[in-house]
Amino acid sequence: MIDYQRSIKSVLLLAPLVCMSFSCSDSSSSSVERLKVSGTVLYNGDPLSSAKILFISETPEGTIKSSGIVRQGIYQIPAAGGPAVGKARVEIVSRTPELEEITQIKAEIKSGKMLSNPLDLEIPDIYNKKSQLTALITKDGQNSFDFKIESK
């Protein structure tokens, strides 16, 4: 008969050793310096109402992805979750707003404060999947990046 408790304990004890021997690592390694970034995103000349922005950094430790939310054309990503120092590829993607945001968006459209409905917004692939947008994140820079994207 198999002693399941003993088997489970053995697996739990051996798992960290196996992981260390194969150099398992999280892409958000603590040895990688991350910095805060901020900036603006314009869509057809107007502030982008709602989207997700990603900074994808290739480091010796692996790929590091940082993301933030663009609201009314402005984004900020704190250092704790920011991109690594160096060149990063930038993607700007549509996102589905939260329920509270949808109510606010509808009210702003009705009042005329918001000109376009972000629920209808489709950001072209050249700014996300096929993006060639880049940012150079530096230790001594402000790391403020402004992007102007077009629907066509």
N, C-alpha and C positions, 0 to 999 in steps of 0.2 A: 504494500500500500504506500502511496506517495504522501509525504509530509508536506502539505501545501504551505503551511506557515514558514517552514524552514526554507522552502524554495523561493518564496516571496522575499524573505529577508536576504537571501543570497543575492538575488537579482538587484535589490535595492542597494546592497553594499558594493556590488561590482560595477554597477552602472557608471558612477563617477570616475572610477579608474579606467574603464574602457573609453569613456569620453575623453579623458585627459590623454590617453595614449594615442588617440586618433586626432588630437588637436582640435577638438570641437570648440567652436568659438561663436560668440554672438557678433553680428556685424556691427553692433553698437559698442564695440570694445572700449573699455575705459581708458586705454592707452592712446586713443585718438582724440585730439583736441577738437572740440566743437565750439562754434561761435554763433552768436545771435545774428539774424539777418532780418531786414525789413525792406519795405518799398511799396511801389504802386504797380497796378496792372490796369492799363487802358484797353478797352475793346472797342474798335471802330471809333477811337477818339474820346470815348466816355469811360468813366470809372466802371470797372467790371463789378457787377452787383454781387455775385456769389460764385465762388469756384474753389478749387483746391490747388495749391502750388506745392510742387515737390522739387527738392534739390537732391540730386543723386551724385554722390562722390565716390570715386574709385580710389581706394587707399591700399597700401600694402597689407593691411589687416582684412580687406574685403570691401564690398560695396556697402555704403552707408546712405540710407534714405532718410530724409527729413521732410516733414510736411507741415503745412499750415493752411489756414482758411483765409481766403480773400473775401473781404466784406466791403462793399462800397469802394472798391478799387484799392484797398489798403490791406497789407498782410504784415505780420510779425511772427517770427519763430524765435523763442528764447534759446539761449546757449545750451541749456540742458538737452534740448532735442534738435539743436541746430545742425547745419552741415559741417563737415570736416574742413579744415584749412586746405586750400587748393582749389583747383578747377572743378566745378560741378555742372552737370547737365540739368537744365530746368524744364519741368513739365507743368503745364497749366491745364487742368482738366475740369470738366463740368462736374458738379456734385448736386445731389438732391438735398435741398435745405431741410432742416428739422421742422417739425410741426409749428413751433412757435415762430420760426422765421417765415414760414409760408403765410401765416396770418399777418405778420408785419409787412411782408412784401406786397400782399394784396392791398393793404391799407395805403401803402406808399404809392402804388400804381394808381389807385383811385384818387388820391389827393394830388397826383401829378409830380410828386417828388422823385419817382422812379420812372424812367422813360420806357424801359424794356422789361419784359418778364423773364427773370433768370430761369424759370422753369422751361421756357422755350429756347433757351440758349444752347447752341451747339458749337463747341470750340473745335476748330479743325485739327486733324491729326498732326499737322506740322508744328503744333504747339504742345502736343502731348506724346503719343506713341512714337511719332517720327520727329520729335523736337530736336532742333539744333541750337536752341537757346542755351546760353552758358552764363555762368557767373564765376568770378575769381574771388574766393573768400580769403581774406588776408588777416593776419594777427593785428596789424596796426592800422587797418582801414575801418571805415564806417560800416562797410558791408550793407549798404543800402542800394538796392537794385530795382530799377523801374523798367517795366516791360510794356511795349505797345504791340498789341496783336490785332489782327484783322480777320473778319469773317470769311474773306476770300483772298 
